């Protein structure tokens, strides 16, 4: 089957199988390997990308359902000023260790901040409930998202 979608601002037309997941297409046909696949069941969140502006688990989205859609992967956030602030806070707050979950966490973090503006810790934890990190214990991740949101809102970052 032929699929046309816009990925990170570039229109791509490719041949896909009916069973290909969006993550298969992203990683194997477009060589965008920043999107990680952890569980292949939509449970871990490592493969989170934005599909038409909404975070989705790309491992459980059939690629053929994305015809005409816009997809943004972690590679598509290069040069995004807000994402650069989020990345910096992830570094400063020690919100990553092995880094496997980080692309999905960053994609989710940008969505949380977009929707809530200045989320509190409880909101961040609730929104991250579908993202699994086996290394950090989430404290640094939550602190990074709250601090980045504060900075992006023009408030001084706490602590």
C-alpha positions as CSV (number, residue, x, y, z in Angstrom):
1,X,0.0,0.0,0.0
2,X,1.1,3.6,-0.6
3,X,1.2,6.0,2.3
4,X,1.7,9.7,2.2
5,X,2.2,11.6,5.4
6,X,4.1,14.6,6.6
7,X,6.9,13.7,9.1
8,X,8.8,16.5,10.8
9,X,7.6,19.0,8.2
10,X,8.6,16.9,5.2
11,X,6.0,15.1,3.0
12,X,6.9,11.4,2.5
13,X,5.3,8.9,0.2
14,X,6.2,5.3,0.9
15,X,5.2,1.7,0.4
16,X,3.9,0.0,3.6
17,X,2.4,-3.3,4.5
18,X,-1.1,-3.2,6.0
19,X,0.3,-4.6,9.2
20,X,3.2,-2.0,9.6
21,X,3.0,0.1,12.7
22,X,3.8,3.8,12.7
23,X,6.9,3.0,14.7
24,X,8.0,0.5,12.1
25,X,7.7,3.1,9.4
26,X,9.4,5.8,11.4
27,X,12.4,3.6,12.4
28,X,12.8,1.2,9.5
29,X,11.6,3.0,6.4
30,X,12.5,6.6,7.4
31,X,15.5,5.8,9.6
32,X,14.4,8.1,12.4
33,X,15.7,6.0,15.2
34,X,15.1,8.5,18.0
35,X,11.7,6.9,18.5
36,X,12.3,3.9,20.7
37,X,10.2,0.8,20.9
38,X,10.2,-0.9,24.2
39,X,7.1,-3.1,24.6
40,X,5.4,-3.2,21.2
41,X,2.0,-3.1,23.1
42,X,1.6,0.6,23.8
43,X,2.3,0.1,27.5
44,X,5.6,1.8,28.1
45,X,5.4,5.0,26.1
46,X,9.0,4.9,24.8
47,X,7.6,5.2,21.2
48,X,5.5,8.3,21.9
49,X,5.3,10.7,18.9
50,X,2.8,13.5,18.0
51,X,0.2,12.5,15.4
52,X,-1.7,15.6,14.2
53,X,-0.6,17.3,17.4
54,X,-1.7,14.5,19.8
55,X,0.7,12.2,21.6
56,X,0.3,8.6,20.5
57,X,2.1,5.3,21.1
58,X,3.4,4.7,17.6
59,X,3.9,1.0,18.2
60,X,0.1,0.4,18.2
61,X,-0.9,2.8,15.5
62,X,-1.3,1.2,12.1
63,X,0.7,3.3,9.6
64,X,-2.0,3.0,7.0
65,X,-4.3,4.9,9.4
66,X,-2.0,7.9,9.2
67,X,-2.6,8.7,5.5
68,X,-2.4,12.5,5.1
69,X,-1.5,13.0,8.8
70,X,1.3,15.1,10.3
71,X,3.8,13.2,12.5
72,X,6.4,14.8,14.7
73,X,9.1,12.6,16.2
74,X,11.9,13.6,18.6
75,X,14.0,14.4,15.6
76,X,11.4,17.0,14.6
77,X,12.0,18.9,17.8
78,X,15.5,20.1,16.9
79,X,15.4,23.9,16.8
80,X,12.2,24.0,18.9
81,X,12.9,26.6,21.5
82,X,10.4,25.2,24.0
83,X,11.8,21.7,23.6
84,X,15.3,23.0,24.1
85,X,14.2,24.5,27.5
86,X,12.6,21.1,28.4
87,X,15.8,19.2,27.4
88,X,17.9,21.6,29.5
89,X,15.8,21.0,32.5
90,X,15.9,17.2,32.0
91,X,19.7,17.5,32.1
92,X,19.8,19.9,35.1
93,X,17.3,18.0,37.2
94,X,18.9,14.6,36.4
95,X,15.7,13.4,34.7
96,X,17.4,10.7,32.6
97,X,19.8,7.9,33.2
98,X,20.0,5.2,30.5
99,X,18.0,7.4,28.1
100,X,15.8,4.7,26.6
101,X,12.5,6.4,27.7
102,X,13.8,9.9,27.2
103,X,12.5,10.6,23.7
104,X,9.0,9.5,24.7
105,X,9.2,11.4,28.0
106,X,10.2,14.6,26.1
107,X,7.4,14.3,23.6
108,X,4.9,13.8,26.4
109,X,6.5,16.6,28.5
110,X,6.0,19.1,25.6
111,X,2.3,18.0,25.3
112,X,1.7,18.4,29.1
113,X,3.2,21.9,29.0
114,X,1.2,22.8,25.9
115,X,-2.1,21.7,27.5
116,X,-1.6,22.8,31.1
117,X,0.7,25.8,30.8
118,X,2.1,25.5,34.3
119,X,1.1,22.0,35.6
120,X,1.7,21.1,39.2
121,X,3.4,18.0,40.3
122,X,0.2,16.0,40.7
123,X,-0.9,16.9,37.1
124,X,2.5,15.9,35.7
125,X,2.5,12.6,37.5
126,X,-1.0,11.8,36.3
127,X,-0.2,12.7,32.7
128,X,3.0,10.6,32.9
129,X,1.2,7.6,34.3
130,X,1.5,5.8,30.9
131,X,5.2,6.5,30.5
132,X,7.5,3.9,32.1
133,X,11.0,4.7,33.3
134,X,12.9,1.9,34.9
135,X,15.9,4.0,36.1
136,X,15.0,7.4,37.5
137,X,12.1,7.0,40.0
138,X,10.4,9.9,38.2
139,X,11.3,12.6,40.7
140,X,13.8,14.3,38.3
141,X,11.4,13.9,35.4
142,X,8.5,15.6,37.2
143,X,10.8,18.3,38.6
144,X,12.2,19.0,35.1
145,X,8.7,19.3,33.5
146,X,7.5,21.7,36.3
147,X,10.7,23.8,36.1
148,X,10.5,23.9,32.3
149,X,6.9,24.9,32.4
150,X,7.7,27.7,34.9
151,X,10.5,29.0,32.7
152,X,8.4,28.9,29.6
153,X,5.7,30.8,31.4
154,X,8.2,33.5,32.4
155,X,8.4,32.5,36.0
156,X,11.6,31.8,37.9
157,X,12.3,28.1,38.2
158,X,11.9,26.8,41.8
159,X,15.0,25.2,43.5
